[in-house]
């Protein structure tokens, strides 16, 4: 039975650091699925996700020289992809109507948590949220950023991040109740 050769990630990365286009293509193909899983949480559709991945890999290849080979590559790649997706969301937000939520009261929330859902169910439900709510939910609940960090990334007040998260959770709860 044919078994594909095991890809040596450290060799691919070191060749990418030297600027090898062949190895850059190998790296892109090897980590495409991994990056798609990350980026889809922040994008409206798959076409947007592919654009973010391509932009992210351009950043990866341009900054590969600064990557420390002693640290996990996947973690570094993940940060680059999340930041690229957030940069794209920030650009898109300029063209959307945003209401300052500093003085808005958070919606009341029940004590139960969405944790009992399967990952696929959560991703399907997240896809129904407005883009800003989904982005903040992902950053806070999945990626572990604080509201202050989210506020800086998204150029919104930390209190607005809290309100958007509360509203996202409330919408998810309503969707769960109707399902």
MODELLER restraints for C-alpha pairs under 7 A, 6 or more apart:
rsr = mdl.restraints
at = mdl.atoms
rsr.add(forms.Gaussian(group=physical.xy_distance, feature=features.Distance(at['CA:12:A'], at['CA:23:A']), mean=5.55, stdev=0.5))
rsr.add(forms.Gaussian(group=physical.xy_distance, feature=features.Distance(at['CA:12:A'], at['CA:27:A']), mean=6.49, stdev=0.5))
rsr.add(forms.Gaussian(group=physical.xy_distance, feature=features.Distance(at['CA:15:A'], at['CA:23:A']), mean=6.11, stdev=0.5))
rsr.add(forms.Gaussian(group=physical.xy_distance, feature=features.Distance(at['CA:16:A'], at['CA:23:A']), mean=5.67, stdev=0.5))
rsr.add(forms.Gaussian(group=physical.xy_distance, feature=features.Distance(at['CA:16:A'], at['CA:24:A']), mean=5.45, stdev=0.5))
rsr.add(forms.Gaussian(group=physical.xy_distance, feature=features.Distance(at['CA:17:A'], at['CA:64:A']), mean=5.43, stdev=0.5))
rsr.add(forms.Gaussian(group=physical.xy_distance, feature=features.Distance(at['CA:17:A'], at['CA:65:A']), mean=5.53, stdev=0.5))
rsr.add(forms.Gaussian(group=physical.xy_distance, feature=features.Distance(at['CA:35:A'], at['CA:53:A']), mean=6.69, stdev=0.5))
rsr.add(forms.Gaussian(group=physical.xy_distance, feature=features.Distance(at['CA:35:A'], at['CA:81:A']), mean=6.87, stdev=0.5))
rsr.add(forms.Gaussian(group=physical.xy_distance, feature=features.Distance(at['CA:36:A'], at['CA:49:A']), mean=6.80, stdev=0.5))
rsr.add(forms.Gaussian(group=physical.xy_distance, feature=features.Distance(at['CA:39:A'], at['CA:49:A']), mean=5.74, stdev=0.5))
rsr.add(forms.Gaussian(group=physical.xy_distance, feature=features.Distance(at['CA:39:A'], at['CA:81:A']), mean=6.67, stdev=0.5))
rsr.add(forms.Gaussian(group=physical.xy_distance, feature=features.Distance(at['CA:39:A'], at['CA:82:A']), mean=6.70, stdev=0.5))
rsr.add(forms.Gaussian(group=physical.xy_distance, feature=features.Distance(at['CA:39:A'], at['CA:85:A']), mean=6.42, stdev=0.5))
rsr.add(forms.Gaussian(group=physical.xy_distance, feature=features.Distance(at['CA:40:A'], at['CA:46:A']), mean=6.79, stdev=0.5))
rsr.add(forms.Gaussian(group=physical.xy_distance, feature=features.Distance(at['CA:40:A'], at['CA:49:A']), mean=5.64, stdev=0.5))
rsr.add(forms.Gaussian(group=physical.xy_distance, feature=features.Distance(at['CA:41:A'], at['CA:138:A']), mean=6.79, stdev=0.5))
rsr.add(forms.Gaussian(group=physical.xy_distance, feature=features.Distance(at['CA:42:A'], at['CA:85:A']), mean=6.23, stdev=0.5))
rsr.add(forms.Gaussian(group=physical.xy_distance, feature=features.Distance(at['CA:42:A'], at['CA:135:A']), mean=5.48, stdev=0.5))
rsr.add(forms.Gaussian(group=physical.xy_distance, feature=features.Distance(at['CA:43:A'], at['CA:49:A']), mean=5.57, stdev=0.5))
rsr.add(forms.Gaussian(group=physical.xy_distance, feature=features.Distance(at['CA:44:A'], at['CA:131:A']), mean=6.82, stdev=0.5))
rsr.add(forms.Gaussian(group=physical.xy_distance, feature=features.Distance(at['CA:52:A'], at['CA:84:A']), mean=6.40, stdev=0.5))
rsr.add(forms.Gaussian(group=physical.xy_distance, feature=features.Distance(at['CA:52:A'], at['CA:85:A']), mean=5.89, stdev=0.5))
rsr.add(forms.Gaussian(group=physical.xy_distance, feature=features.Distance(at['CA:53:A'], at['CA:81:A']), mean=6.79, stdev=0.5))
rsr.add(forms.Gaussian(group=physical.xy_distance, feature=features.Distance(at['CA:56:A'], at['CA:80:A']), mean=6.28, stdev=0.5))
rsr.add(forms.Gaussian(group=physical.xy_distance, feature=features.Distance(at['CA:56:A'], at['CA:81:A']), mean=5.33, stdev=0.5))
rsr.add(forms.Gaussian(group=physical.xy_distance, feature=features.Distance(at['CA:56:A'], at['CA:84:A']), mean=5.69, stdev=0.5))
rsr.add(forms.Gaussian(group=physical.xy_distance, feature=features.Distance(at['CA:90:A'], at['CA:154:A']), mean=5.86, stdev=0.5))
rsr.add(forms.Gaussian(group=physical.xy_distance, feature=features.Distance(at['CA:101:A'], at['CA:160:A']), mean=4.98, stdev=0.5))
rsr.add(forms.Gaussian(group=physical.xy_distance, feature=features.Distance(at['CA:102:A'], at['CA:157:A']), mean=6.99, stdev=0.5))
rsr.add(forms.Gaussian(group=physical.xy_distance, feature=features.Distance(at['CA:102:A'], at['CA:159:A']), mean=5.79, stdev=0.5))
rsr.add(forms.Gaussian(group=physical.xy_distance, feature=features.Distance(at['CA:102:A'], at['CA:160:A']), mean=5.81, stdev=0.5))
rsr.add(forms.Gaussian(group=physical.xy_distance, feature=features.Distance(at['CA:106:A'], at['CA:163:A']), mean=5.26, stdev=0.5))
rsr.add(forms.Gaussian(group=physical.xy_distance, feature=features.Distance(at['CA:106:A'], at['CA:166:A']), mean=6.49, stdev=0.5))
rsr.add(forms.Gaussian(group=physical.xy_distance, feature=features.Distance(at['CA:107:A'], at['CA:166:A']), mean=6.37, stdev=0.5))
rsr.add(forms.Gaussian(group=physical.xy_distance, feature=features.Distance(at['CA:107:A'], at['CA:167:A']), mean=6.53, stdev=0.5))
rsr.add(forms.Gaussian(group=physical.xy_distance, feature=features.Distance(at['CA:109:A'], at['CA:170:A']), mean=6.73, stdev=0.5))
rsr.add(forms.Gaussian(group=physical.xy_distance, feature=features.Distance(at['CA:125:A'], at['CA:172:A']), mean=6.68, stdev=0.5))
rsr.add(forms.Gaussian(group=physical.xy_distance, feature=features.Distance(at['CA:126:A'], at['CA:134:A']), mean=6.01, stdev=0.5))
rsr.add(forms.Gaussian(group=physical.xy_distance, feature=features.Distance(at['CA:129:A'], at['CA:168:A']), mean=6.85, stdev=0.5))
rsr.add(forms.Gaussian(group=physical.xy_distance, feature=features.Distance(at['CA:133:A'], at['CA:164:A']), mean=5.50, stdev=0.5))
rsr.add(forms.Gaussian(group=physical.xy_distance, feature=features.Distance(at['CA:133:A'], at['CA:165:A']), mean=6.33, stdev=0.5))
rsr.add(forms.Gaussian(group=physical.xy_distance, feature=features.Distance(at['CA:133:A'], at['CA:168:A']), mean=5.31, stdev=0.5))
rsr.add(forms.Gaussian(group=physical.xy_distance, feature=features.Distance(at['CA:134:A'], at['CA:168:A']), mean=6.93, stdev=0.5))
rsr.add(forms.Gaussian(group=physical.xy_distance, feature=features.Distance(at['CA:136:A'], at['CA:161:A']), mean=6.63, stdev=0.5))
rsr.add(forms.Gaussian(group=physical.xy_distance, feature=features.Distance(at['CA:136:A'], at['CA:164:A']), mean=6.90, stdev=0.5))
rsr.add(forms.Gaussian(group=physical.xy_distance, feature=features.Distance(at['CA:136:A'], at['CA:165:A']), mean=6.09, stdev=0.5))
rsr.add(forms.Gaussian(group=physical.xy_distance, feature=features.Distance(at['CA:137:A'], at['CA:165:A']), mean=5.56, stdev=0.5))
rsr.add(forms.Gaussian(group=physical.xy_distance, feature=features.Distance(at['CA:137:A'], at['CA:168:A']), mean=6.73, stdev=0.5))
rsr.add(forms.Gaussian(group=physical.xy_distance, feature=features.Distance(at['CA:139:A'], at['CA:145:A']), mean=5.59, stdev=0.5))
rsr.add(forms.Gaussian(group=physical.xy_distance, feature=features.Distance(at['CA:139:A'], at['CA:150:A']), mean=6.98, stdev=0.5))
rsr.add(forms.Gaussian(group=physical.xy_distance, feature=features.Distance(at['CA:140:A'], at['CA:146:A']), mean=6.23, stdev=0.5))
rsr.add(forms.Gaussian(group=physical.xy_distance, feature=features.Distance(at['CA:147:A'], at['CA:158:A']), mean=5.03, stdev=0.5))
rsr.add(forms.Gaussian(group=physical.xy_distance, feature=features.Distance(at['CA:147:A'], at['CA:161:A']), mean=5.79, stdev=0.5))
rsr.add(forms.Gaussian(group=physical.xy_distance, feature=features.Distance(at['CA:147:A'], at['CA:162:A']), mean=6.47, stdev=0.5))
rsr.add(forms.Gaussian(group=physical.xy_distance, feature=features.Distance(at['CA:148:A'], at['CA:158:A']), mean=4.92, stdev=0.5))
rsr.add(forms.Gaussian(group=physical.xy_distance, feature=features.Distance(at['CA:150:A'], at['CA:158:A']), mean=6.99, stdev=0.5))
rsr.add(forms.Gaussian(group=physical.xy_distance, feature=features.Distance(at['CA:150:A'], at['CA:161:A']), mean=6.80, stdev=0.5))
rsr.add(forms.Gaussian(group=physical.xy_distance, feature=features.Distance(at['CA:151:A'], at['CA:157:A']), mean=5.12, stdev=0.5))
rsr.add(forms.Gaussian(group=physical.xy_distance, feature=features.Distance(at['CA:151:A'], at['CA:158:A']), mean=4.73, stdev=0.5))
rsr.add(forms.Gaussian(group=physical.xy_distance, feature=features.Distance(at['CA:151:A'], at['CA:161:A']), mean=6.27, stdev=0.5))
